[in-house]
């Protein structure tokens, strides 16, 4: 990890020297030019790591088109944020072709995709000029770059549908007009890049180079691509909305519904498992309870899988380890007092009831939460009892109001006494009155995922592919293909690891709902939910997911000056659920819009509804 980090720092210096025109033109002003970059192994590696840094940040704060939020703030996981946040504007007005908060459109940054893909192609096309690098190392770097391009195209695939396919770096003298690819052409191109990379990439790297592309990462990119290709949004005879010209519908759906696409997804994900079993990558389950039984070490294993850098479950992570508290990844995700940046950015993203209801009780039964419209609020003792019996993943994901952080127990900087409402003395005078809602964006608590035993570490390494994803993809694909036994086998790998008893449901529709719920819990805040629910074409989308009523638990604090930490939960007199705000949705939002500036060039066809 130290080696790749140092290379990233060198890449940052090169980027600083060349500003926003990195590798785009010969050196005429004393900046680093293309010839200098590919003159030595050290400089070429820095250019490669710049590609890693830019490409793999995709979807995380600072790597999204919109600023001031996470995707969870527009999917129904956490609150929408403050009124200057882009997530707030999207929740009120929907996705825009003109963008918001610095974006060029939607929730994505269309222009950056091409900038970073071009950087990748420049490395691929010029690495052979490096004199002090072996031919074998050059071929590996070319394979890494192919996998990075595939990763970025994979992201555009499920965000936009078909986009132009680029196979080289372009210059101003080239013909820059390129039509959108069809959905099928996109799948073929991404798989082609993954297959090309797989042939050359190492099965794994040594510890000094963790974070670089492996055969397993290439397989995972291909598997996710084929999973999205099989889901109902694309795998359909008719599009979610029709294009003006019927022939353009091929950009947003296959034009037929083919069950065999699920078989292709199965094969691709089984290939990931096969690679994992031979290369020390495994689902963390140290409980020793045996197959099919709840893991007694669920909290620690899930916490490690999502938080500990380079753990055995990670296929690929974004190797981000900056302690800059103003970096968006830290600023929008770290909810501890160790994060000394602008606290407004995290304290407005409390966990919504919409998400909380996905968790099971620790014994596998349903939790009982207040409902909007209840005749009376629940008691504070009911709140304490509920937190005591909720499943371990919830305790790793959330520091609940009035409770210590289970992730970092006893650490004042991770406590959630007043869950950033100001503490007991301020909370008790809020005057919350049942059944009203105070849209405080605090919800039931703050997020602690990614910070298991983190202490004063403010950074984390965003997991891009964990093996848990592969198992749940297989559960989904086998269920859709009609093999419930294999679906349950893979689902229960994740469900049992979470400390829960095995699922036994075999009805396809009911099992589908359970699998989708497992995705919601296991991948909270990992950038899955926003796209998963759209590609599943959930019937309740717009009704509490990516739109509709967004609910937050409300708390009435006792007027008792004797209540002190660590008995903060006892401050709560009553609590209830209430609609905090209504979030916007329309069917155009199944896919992202292209920037209007691109449409005005007359080459691209806009996605329908914008």
C-alpha positions in Angstrom: 0.0 0.0 0.0 2.9 2.4 0.8 4.3 2.0 -2.7 1.1 2.7 -4.6 0.4 5.6 -2.3 3.8 7.2 -3.0 3.2 6.8 -6.7 -0.2 8.5 -6.4 1.5 11.4 -4.7 3.9 11.6 -7.6 1.0 11.5 -10.0 -0.6 14.4 -8.1 2.6 16.5 -8.6 2.5 15.8 -12.3 -1.1 16.8 -12.5 -0.4 20.0 -10.6 2.4 20.8 -13.0 0.2 20.4 -16.0 -3.1 21.7 -14.5 -6.3 20.7 -16.4 -4.4 20.1 -19.7 -2.6 17.0 -18.5 -1.1 15.2 -21.5 -3.4 17.2 -23.9 -0.7 19.1 -25.8 3.1 19.3 -26.1 4.9 21.4 -23.6 5.1 25.0 -24.5 5.1 26.7 -21.1 7.5 24.6 -19.0 4.8 22.2 -17.8 5.2 18.4 -17.9 4.6 17.2 -21.5 4.0 13.8 -23.0 7.6 13.1 -23.9 8.7 13.8 -20.3 6.0 11.7 -18.8 7.1 8.6 -20.8 10.8 9.2 -20.6 11.2 7.1 -17.4 9.5 4.3 -15.5 9.0 6.6 -12.5 7.1 9.2 -14.5 5.1 6.6 -16.5 4.0 4.9 -13.3 2.9 8.3 -12.0 0.8 8.8 -15.1 -0.7 5.3 -14.6 -1.6 6.1 -11.0 -3.2 9.3 -12.1 -5.5 7.2 -14.2 -6.3 5.0 -11.2 -7.0 8.0 -9.0 -9.3 9.6 -11.5 -11.1 6.5 -12.9 -11.7 4.7 -9.7 -13.1 7.6 -7.8 -16.1 7.4 -10.0 -19.3 7.6 -8.0 -17.7 8.7 -4.7 -17.7 12.2 -3.4 -15.4 14.2 -5.5 -15.8 11.7 -8.4 -19.4 12.4 -9.1 -20.9 15.1 -11.3 -22.7 16.5 -8.4 -21.0 17.9 -5.3 -22.2 18.2 -1.7 -23.7 14.7 -1.3 -23.5 11.0 -1.7 -25.8 8.9 -4.0 -27.5 7.7 -0.8 -29.0 11.2 -0.4 -31.0 10.7 -3.6 -31.8 7.0 -3.3 -33.7 7.0 0.0 -30.8 5.9 2.3 -30.0 9.2 4.0 -31.3 12.7 4.1 -31.2 15.1 1.1 -28.8 17.6 2.8 -29.0 21.3 3.0 -30.6 23.6 0.5 -27.3 24.4 -1.1 -26.5 20.8 -1.7 -27.0 19.2 -5.2 -28.8 16.3 -3.6 -31.3 18.7 -2.2 -32.0 20.2 -5.6 -32.3 16.8 -7.2 -34.7 15.6 -4.5 -36.9 18.7 -5.2 -36.6 19.1 -8.9 -35.2 15.9 -10.4 -32.2 15.4 -12.7 -31.4 18.3 -15.0 -29.7 18.5 -18.4 -28.0 21.7 -17.2 -26.8 20.3 -14.0 -26.6 21.7 -10.5 -23.8 22.5 -8.0 -21.0 22.3 -10.6 -22.3 19.3 -12.5 -22.7 19.3 -16.2 -25.9 17.2 -16.0 -27.8 14.8 -13.8 -26.0 13.1 -11.0 -23.0 12.2 -13.2 -20.2 14.2 -14.8 -20.3 13.2 -18.5 -17.3 15.3 -19.5 -14.9 13.8 -17.0 -15.6 10.4 -18.3 -13.9 11.3 -21.6 -11.1 13.3 -20.0 -10.1 10.3 -17.9 -10.6 7.7 -20.6 -8.3 9.8 -22.8 -5.6 9.8 -20.1 -5.8 6.0 -20.0 -5.4 5.7 -23.8 -2.5 8.1 -23.7 -0.7 5.8 -21.2 -1.6 2.7 -23.3 -0.4 4.3 -26.5 2.8 5.7 -25.2 4.1 3.2 -22.6 6.3 1.5 -25.2 8.4 4.6 -25.4 9.7 4.1 -21.8 13.3 3.0 -22.2 14.0 1.7 -18.7 10.9 -0.6 -18.4 10.7 -4.2 -19.4 8.4 -5.4 -22.2 6.6 -7.6 -19.7 5.9 -4.7 -17.4 4.7 -2.6 -20.4 2.2 -5.2 -21.3 0.8 -5.4 -17.8 0.3 -1.6 -17.7 -1.5 -1.8 -21.0 -3.8 -4.5 -19.5 -4.3 -2.3 -16.4 -5.4 0.6 -18.5 -7.8 -1.6 -20.5 -9.4 -2.7 -17.3 -9.6 1.0 -16.1 -11.3 2.0 -19.4 -13.7 -1.0 -19.0 -14.5 0.2 -15.4 -15.4 3.7 -16.5 -17.5 2.4 -19.4 -19.2 0.0 -17.1 -20.3 3.0 -15.0 -21.5 4.9 -18.0 -23.4 1.8 -19.2 -25.7 1.6 -16.2 -25.9 5.4 -15.9 -26.7 6.3 -19.5 -27.2 3.2 -21.6 -25.3 3.4 -24.8 -22.6 6.1 -25.2 -19.9 6.6 -27.9 -17.3 3.9 -28.0 -13.7 5.4 -28.1 -10.8 3.2 -29.0 -7.9 5.7 -29.0 -6.9 9.1 -27.7 -8.3 11.9 -29.7 -6.8 15.2 -30.7 -8.3 18.4 -32.1 -7.5 17.3 -35.7 -9.5 14.1 -35.3 -13.2 13.7 -36.3 -14.8 14.0 -32.8 -18.3 13.2 -33.9 -19.3 9.7 -32.7 -22.8 8.2 -32.4 -24.1 6.5 -29.3 -23.4 2.8 -29.2 -26.3 0.4 -28.7 -26.8 -1.4 -25.4 -25.5 -4.6 -27.1 -22.4 -2.8 -28.5 -21.7 -1.4 -25.0 -21.8 -4.9 -23.4 -19.6 -6.3 -26.2 -17.0 -3.5 -25.9 -16.7 -3.7 -22.1 -16.4 -7.5 -22.2 -13.8 -7.2 -24.9 -11.7 -4.9 -22.8 -12.1 -7.2 -19.7 -11.1 -10.3 -21.7 -8.1 -8.5 -23.1 -7.0 -7.3 -19.7 -7.6 -10.7 -18.1 -5.1 -12.4 -20.4 -2.2 -10.3 -19.1 -3.0 -9.1 -15.6 -1.6 -10.9 -12.6 -3.9 -13.1 -10.6 -2.8 -10.9 -7.6 -0.2 -8.4 -6.6 2.2 -8.3 -3.7 1.3 -6.2 -0.7 3.2 -3.2 -1.9 0.9 -3.0 -5.0 -2.6 -3.7 -3.6 -5.2 -1.6 -5.3 -4.0 -2.3 -8.8 -6.0 -4.3 -11.3 -5.9 -8.1 -11.2 -7.5 -10.8 -13.1 -10.2 -10.9 -10.5 -11.0 -7.2 -10.9 -11.3 -7.6 -14.7 -13.7 -10.5 -14.1 -15.7 -8.5 -11.6 -16.1 -5.6 -14.0 -17.4 -8.0 -16.7 -19.7 -9.7 -14.2 -21.3 -6.4 -13.0 -21.8 -5.4 -16.6 -23.5 -8.6 -17.5 -25.6 -8.4 -14.3 -27.0 -5.0 -15.3 -27.5 -6.2 -18.9 -29.7 -9.0 -17.5 -31.8 -6.8 -15.3 -35.3 -5.6 -16.5 -34.4 -2.0 -17.4 -32.2 -3.1 -20.4 -33.4 -6.7 -20.8 -36.7 -5.8 -22.2 -38.6 -5.7 -25.5 -39.7 -2.1 -24.8 -37.8 0.8 -23.2 -38.9 2.5 -20.0 -39.8 5.5 -22.2 -39.7 5.5 -26.0 -37.2 7.6 -28.0 -38.6 9.9 -30.6 -37.2 7.7 -33.3 -38.0 4.0 -32.7 -34.6 2.9 -34.0 -32.9 4.9 -31.2 -34.5 2.7 -28.5 -31.5 0.3 -29.1 -29.5 2.9 -27.1 -31.5 2.2 -23.9 -32.7 -1.4 -24.2 -32.0 -4.6 -26.0 -35.4 -4.8 -27.7 -36.1 -8.2 -26.4 -36.2 -10.0 -23.0 -33.9 -12.9 -23.0 -33.6 -15.2 -20.0 -30.2 -16.4 -21.2 -28.7 -13.0 -20.3 -29.1 -14.2 -16.7 -27.1 -17.4 -17.6 -24.3 -15.1 -19.0 -24.3 -13.2 -15.6 -24.2 -16.5 -13.7 -21.1 -17.7 -15.7 -19.3 -14.4 -15.2 -19.9 -14.3 -11.5 -19.0 -18.0 -11.1 -15.7 -17.1 -12.8 -15.1 -14.4 -10.1 -15.7 -17.0 -7.4 -13.3 -19.4 -9.1 -10.5 -16.8 -9.2 -11.2 -15.8 -5.6 -10.9 -19.4 -4.3 -7.5 -19.7 -5.8 -6.1 -16.3 -4.7 -7.0 -15.9 -1.0 -10.1 -13.8 -1.5 -13.0 -15.0 0.7 -16.2 -13.8 2.3 -15.2 -13.0 5.9 -16.9 -15.4 8.3 -14.7 -16.3 11.3 -17.5 -17.6 13.5 -16.8 -21.2 13.1 -20.6 -22.0 13.2 -20.5 -24.0 10.0 -22.3 -23.7 6.7 -25.9 -22.5 6.9 -25.7 -21.2 10.5 -25.6 -17.6 11.8 -22.1 -16.3 12.3 -21.6 -15.3 15.9 -18.8 -12.9 14.9 -21.0 -11.1 12.4 -20.4 -7.6 13.6 -16.6 -7.9 13.5 -16.5 -9.7 10.2 -18.8 -7.3 8.4 -17.0 -4.3 10.0 -13.7 -5.6 8.8 -15.0 -6.4 5.3 -16.3 -2.9 4.8 -13.6 -0.9 6.7 -10.2 -2.6 7.0 -7.9 -1.7 4.1 -6.8 -4.7 1.9 -8.9 -7.2 3.8 -9.5 -10.7 2.4 -13.0 -9.8 1.0 -11.8 -7.0 -1.2 -11.5 -7.6 -4.9 -10.8 -3.9 -5.8 -10.8 -0.8 -3.7 -10.1 2.9 -4.3 -6.8 3.3 -2.5 -7.6 6.7 -0.9 -5.7 7.4 2.3 -5.6 11.2 2.5 -6.1 12.8 5.9 -7.3 16.0 4.3 -10.6 16.6 6.1 -11.7 18.9 3.3 -11.5 16.2 0.7 -15.2 15.3 -0.2 -14.8 11.6 0.6 -13.9 12.5 4.2 -16.1 15.6 4.4 -19.3 13.8 3.3 -18.9 10.4 4.8 -16.8 10.6 8.1 -19.3 11.4 10.9 -16.8 11.5 13.8 -15.6 14.5 15.7 -12.1 13.6 14.4 -13.3 15.0 11.1 -12.6 18.7 11.8 -13.8 20.0 8.4 -17.1 21.6 7.7 -19.5 19.6 9.9 -22.5 20.9 8.0 -21.7 18.4 5.2 -22.2 15.3 7.3 -24.6 16.3 10.0 -27.4 16.8 7.4 -27.3 13.2 6.2 -29.0 11.2 8.9 -30.3 7.7 8.1 -33.9 7.7 6.9 -36.6 5.3 8.2 -36.9 4.3 4.5 -33.6 2.5 4.9 -33.8 1.5 8.5 -36.8 -0.7 7.8 -34.6 -3.0 5.6 -32.6 -4.4 8.6 -33.7 -7.6 10.3 -33.7 -8.3 14.0 -30.7 -10.3 15.1 -32.8 -13.5 15.3 -33.9 -13.1 11.6 -37.4 -11.9 12.4 -38.9 -8.5 11.4 -38.2 -5.4 13.4 -41.2 -3.4 14.7 -40.8 0.4 14.1 -43.3 3.2 14.4 -45.4 3.9 11.3 -46.7 7.2 9.9 -50.3 7.5 11.1 -49.8 5.6 14.4 -52.3 6.7 17.0 -49.6 7.5 19.5 -45.8 7.7 19.8 -43.7 4.9 21.1 -41.8 5.1 24.4 -38.1 5.7 24.8 -37.8 2.3 26.3 -39.1 0.8 23.1 -36.3 2.6 21.2 -33.7 1.3 23.6 -35.1 -2.3 23.2 -35.1 -2.0 19.4 -31.5 -1.0 19.1 -30.6 -3.9 21.5 -32.1 -6.5 19.2 -31.3 -5.1 15.7 -29.0 -7.1 13.4 -25.2 -6.5 13.6 -24.9 -4.8 10.3 -27.1 -2.0 11.5 -24.8 -1.4 14.5 -21.8 -1.3 12.2 -23.6 1.1 9.7 -25.2 3.6 12.1 -24.5 5.3 15.4 -28.0 5.5 16.7 -29.4 8.5 18.4 -28.6 8.5 22.1 -26.2 5.5 21.8 -22.5 5.0 21.8 -20.9 4.0 18.5 -20.6 0.2 18.3 -17.8 0.6 15.7 -15.6 2.6 18.1 -16.9 2.0 21.6 -15.8 4.3 24.4 -14.4 6.9 22.0 -16.0 10.2 22.7 -15.3 11.4 19.2 -17.6 8.6 17.9 -20.4 9.0 20.4 -23.8 10.1 19.2 -25.3 11.7 22.3 -27.4 14.2 20.4 -26.6 12.9 17.0 -25.4 16.3 16.1 -28.5 18.2 17.1 -26.5 19.9 19.7 -26.5 17.5 22.6 -28.9 16.8 25.4 -29.2 20.4 26.7 -30.2 21.7 23.2 -32.3 18.6 22.2 -34.5 18.8 25.2 -35.9 22.2 24.2 -36.6 21.4 20.6 -40.3 21.0 21.3 -40.9 18.1 19.0 -44.7 17.3 19.1 -46.2 14.1 17.9 -47.1 13.5 15.1 -45.2 16.4 13.6 -41.9 16.2 11.8 -38.9 18.5 12.2 -37.0 18.2 8.9 -33.6 18.3 10.7 -32.1 15.7 8.3 -30.8 13.9 11.4 -33.0 10.8 11.1 -32.4 7.9 13.4 -28.7 8.4 13.6 -25.5 9.1 11.7 -23.5 6.8 9.5 -20.4 4.9 10.8 -20.0 2.4 7.9 -16.4 2.2 6.7 -15.0 3.2 10.1 -15.0 -0.1 12.1 -12.2 0.4 14.8 -11.0 3.4 12.9 -10.2 5.5 15.9 -8.8 8.8 14.7 -8.4 7.7 11.1 -10.5 10.1 9.0 -10.0 8.4 5.7 -11.1 5.0 4.4 -10.7 3.1 1.2 -14.0 2.9 -0.7 -14.7 -0.8 -1.6 -15.4 -1.0 -5.3 -15.9 -4.8 -5.5 -16.3 -7.0 -2.4 -16.9 -10.8 -2.7 -20.3 -10.3 -1.0 -21.4 -8.6 -4.2 -20.6 -11.7 -6.3 -22.6 -14.0 -4.0 -25.6 -11.7 -4.1 -25.4 -11.3 -7.9 -25.4 -15.1 -8.1 -28.4 -15.3 -5.8 -30.3 -12.8 -8.0 -29.2 -14.4 -11.3 -30.0 -18.0 -10.2 -33.4 -16.9 -8.9 -34.2 -15.2 -12.2 -33.0 -18.2 -14.1 -35.3 -20.5 -12.2 -32.8 -22.2 -9.8 -34.0 -21.3 -6.3 -31.7 -23.9 -4.6 -28.6 -22.2 -6.0 -30.1 -18.8 -5.3 -30.5 -19.7 -1.7 -27.1 -21.2 -1.4 -25.5 -17.9 -2.5 -27.9 -15.6 -0.7 -27.3 -17.4 2.6 -23.5 -17.1 2.3 -24.1 -13.3 2.9 -27.1 -13.6 5.2 -25.5 -16.2 7.5 -22.3 -14.1 7.6 -24.4 -11.3 8.9 -25.4 -13.4 11.9 -28.8 -14.3 10.6 -30.5 -17.7 10.1 -30.9 -19.1 6.6 -33.6 -17.9 4.2 -35.7 -20.9 2.9 -38.2 -19.1 0.7 -38.4 -20.7 -2.8 -41.2 -18.7 -4.5 -39.4 -16.6 -7.2 -41.2 -13.3 -6.6 -40.9 -13.5 -2.8 -37.3 -14.6 -3.0 -36.6 -11.7 -5.4 -37.8 -9.2 -2.8 -35.7 -10.8 -0.1 -32.5 -10.7 -2.3 -33.1 -7.1 -3.2 -33.6 -6.3 0.5 -30.2 -8.1 1.2 -28.6 -5.8 -1.4 -30.1 -2.8 0.4 -28.6 -3.7 3.7 -25.3 -5.2 2.7 -24.3 -2.4 0.4 -25.7 0.6 2.3 -23.7 3.7 1.2 -21.6 1.7 -1.3 -23.2 3.3 -4.4 -25.4 0.3 -5.3 -28.9 1.4 -4.2 -29.3 4.3 -6.6 -28.7 2.2 -9.6 -29.9 -1.2 -8.4 -33.5 -0.1 -7.8 -33.7 1.7 -11.2 -32.4 -1.3 -13.1 -34.7 -3.7 -11.2 -37.6 -1.3 -12.2 -38.9 -1.6 -8.7 -42.7 -1.1 -8.6 -42.3 1.1 -5.6 -39.7 3.4 -7.2 -40.9 7.0 -6.7 -42.7 5.8 -3.5 -40.0 6.0 -0.9 -37.1 4.9 -3.1 -35.5 7.6 -5.3 -38.6 9.7 -4.8 -41.8 10.0 -2.8 -42.2 10.3 1.0 -38.9 10.4 2.8 -39.4 9.6 6.5 -37.3 10.3 9.6 -37.8 9.1 13.1 -38.6 12.0 15.5 -37.6 12.1 19.1 -39.1 13.9 22.1 -36.3 14.5 24.7 -37.1 14.4 28.4 -36.8 17.6 30.4 -34.6 15.9 33.0 -31.3 17.7 33.9 -30.1 14.6 35.7 -29.8 12.6 32.4 -26.1 12.3 31.5 -23.9 10.2 29.3 -23.6 7.2 29.2 -27.3 7.0 29.8 -28.1 9.2 26.8 -30.7 6.9 25.4 -32.7 7.4 28.5 -33.2 11.0 27.6 -35.7 9.9 25.0 -39.3 10.2 26.2 -41.1 9.2 23.0 -40.4 8.7 19.4 -42.4 8.3 16.2 -42.1 8.2 12.4 -43.1 11.2 10.2 -42.7 12.3 6.6 -39.9 14.9 6.6 -40.1 15.8 2.9 -41.3 14.6 -0.5 -38.6 13.7 -3.0 -39.1 14.2 -6.8 -39.3 11.3 -9.3 -40.3 10.8 -12.9 -39.6 8.0 -15.3 -37.0 9.9 -17.3 -34.7 9.5 -14.3 -34.3 5.7 -14.9 -31.2 6.9 -16.8 -29.0 10.0 -16.5 -29.4 12.9 -19.0 -26.6 14.0 -21.3 -25.6 17.6 -20.8 -27.6 20.0 -23.0 -24.3 21.4 -24.3 -23.5 18.0 -25.8 -26.9 17.5 -27.3 -26.6 21.0 -28.9 -23.6 19.7 -30.9 -26.0 17.6 -32.9 -24.2 14.2 -32.5 -25.7 12.6 -29.5 -29.4 11.6 -29.0 -30.7 12.6 -25.6 -32.2 10.0 -23.3 -36.0 10.2 -23.3 -38.0 12.5 -21.1 -35.4 15.3 -20.8 
